């Protein structure tokens, strides 16, 4: 089962014990079950495309931030999920300093997105699937707010537990910082009341804030990259997965039906990665460690040139084909000029 099915079938309320002996009823996965079941668009991102999106989000060059005017949410309400293990692996490669961030033991991650009619602002509710047996869906306490036109001045991240929207900045990396300016984070109301009573001293509150933000901070750039590729009608494959046959059997056995969804993949980029992997890990490698060149993106009007990351080394380690992917906006989509 996918994460979306676990959330859709979740009925148990999320309850935690109060330090004084009482209980807190907090917003959890069961509160979003109905919305996931009725969500008109559900994406499951293939591993090859997930790697490409993370690489695009944290690439060098002009950066994804130079293409934000091309990005729109594909629907007013949609679900997107992906593999947590692949995300951790790729983030560790792209951002080694952030390798320990996020939910380190989750199996899958996903977001339920509510966007406005313009497709430029939206709200993410994040979920992940535990590796326990049986697995359980968990909803993040922090909501992600996205404004692709750029956010106004926000409170520092240290104010998260106070309940207002806060921002995260990365002054060491201009490209990532530009993406972060489009996102803000807010603690869900019931969780804010819980932490206000339970957080404790300032040191504990700081650790809690870092942990809460670490579970959601990396989803925004990833999804912005995904929606850029979807909107440009690039070499993405959309495969509709119907659950009618398996659901007929599940219903006979008294089980709840699974949800249909769309698997999104990018076979062109997957083929390139296989070529690069041969160069990186070739059995004939006898020279020094290969030099890794990170990907970079350049925009020229309606055309985006994205040179994927690659390895430079001796030819005996493999033959590398072209690694430049060109994403072109359809000419018909260009806005008309008034006369």
NORMO-V502418 format. One line per field, one symbol per residue. ss: DSSP state (H for helix, E for strand, - for the rest). burial: I if it has 24 or more other ideal C-beta (glycine too) atoms within 12 Angstrom, else O. A space follows every 10 residues. Layout:
ss = ???
burial = ???
This chain:
ss = --HHHHHH-- ---EEEE--- --EEEE--HH HHHHHHH--- -EEEE-HHHH HHHHHHH--E E--HHHHHHH ------EEEE EEEHHHHHHH HHHH-HHH-- -----EEEEE EEEEE----- EEEEEEEEEE ------EEEE EEEEEEE--- ----E-HHHH HH---E---- ---HHHHHHH --EEEEE-HH HHHHHHHH-- -HHHHHHHHH HHHH----HH HHHHHHHHHH H-----EEEE E--HHHHHHH HH-------- EEEEE-HHHH HHHHHHHHHH H--------- EEE--EEEEE --EEEEE--E EE--HHH--- ---EEEEE-- HHH------
burial = IIIIIIIIII OOOIOOOOOO OOOIOIIIII IIIOIIIOIO IIIIIIIIII IIIIIIIIII IOIIIIIIOI IIIIIOIIII IIIIIIIIOI IOOIIOOIOO IIIOOIIIII IIIIIOOOII IIIIIIIIIO OOOOIIIIII IIIIIIIIOO IOOIOOIOOI IOOOIIIIII OOIOIIOIII IIIIIIIIOI IIOIIOOOIO OOOOOOOIII IIIIIIIIII IIIIIIIIII IIOIIIOIOO IOIOOOOOOO OOOOOOOIII IIIIIIOIII OIIOIIOIII OOOOOOOOOI OOOIIIIOIO OOOIIIIIII IOIOOOIIOI OOIOIOIOIO OOOOOOOOO
